Amino acid sequence: MNSKLDFGLSPCPNDTYIFYHFIHTGKYNPIFLDVEELNQLALKEEIPLIKVSCITAVQLQKYEILSSGGAIGYRCGPLIVSSLKNQLYYNDFINLIYKYPIYIPGKHTTANFLFYQFCKYNNIPINQIEIHYIRYDKIIPELKKNNAFGVLIHEERFCYQNHNLKKIIDLGEWWEETTHLPIPLGCIVLHKDYIELKDIIENDIKQSIEFSKNNYHKVLPFIKKYAQSMDETIIKSHIDLYVTDFSYDMKDKGKQSLFKLKEFVYQL
């Protein structure tokens, strides 16, 4: 590469962990944005290399999905939580979803798609639900002010109990029980105008993951610089959950999960 390639990624610990060395090669120009902002930029084709929600990735015509750098795994899906006083369960939620608003971290996120599919599976009319799309890190503050539901992703998935919120449903577990596949949350896409760089980029991502595995103490300050939570236990839990073998190479199982996601899209 003769000049730095613009690369959009989120400030979340799994991305900063995976891409620490990748960024520090000097070959890529990092642009840190919220996942929904990244989805929007990809839809507009404004960045050549970008981390997006998998539900967005499978609908992009001008981008190629890379096998490395993504967030695909088990037991790592978005959580539906409640700020209501009493603990609610699956059937309670289905009966009450019409009575309270729900906050979701972006219209083009996999979290929103999973919620939509969950409603479809349970014959819940989506147009009768009061949905508010707000940035993922704004959801817990809103829940603390209102009786409502929220779909949590990223660090918030690990600290909701600290805010007296109660988990109702793990949409990742629901996906796994329904499809028997890992949950595809996010992946890296490369604009097809730059497709000749694909092998180089995937190799750089793999080397970056290996570097972080072997040099966590060097990478941690960089991760903390961008993280929402400074709690090192939460940061480590986040990385352990979202950086999986599929992040190194999604292989057949990861690709199958993307194909299944695409099937669901075509059924809408």
C-alpha angles and dihedrals in degrees: 000000000000095000136020115282115227110244124188118206139153124256090236119126095248091057097042089047094049096042104038095104092032090061093042093057085081092231097102133055108217120218112189115208141148114274093250091051088051091051090052092050091050091050088054092044091233100139125045097212119032146157110234140167111274091237088060093043095058090054098049113106099186099047133075119219112234122220094225136060101034137121110244123141151107129293091006103106130127117282127227107217136178135217092198116120098244128060110256130203136202097283093040090056093049090053096045102039091095093054102056135039122254125214117215126185099239139329095250097047126112086236091063092046092051090050089050091050091047090054092047091050091052095043093246112156103234092203090064093059124091102231124185118191110208136152113286095244092053095058100081093049089053092048090052089057099043144036098250149115127257139191109224128202136166118014093347088070089071103043107039092107089063088065097049092255121145128218116234106169137004103217090197092059089046090053092048093049090048099044105018087227135110116268113260107213109156140356143175119257129193123204110245091235085072098039092124087071095056099101093045092050095047090050091049090051092051092049089049092053090050090050092053092047090055099037107036093144090058094046098045097078090054091049092049091050090067104026124110090220124048092197105116092206091057091045092051092046089051093052094044091052101044104031104072139152085276088063089062093045124346091207121179098319093052092046090050090056090054091048089052090050089052091050090056090050092055090050093059 
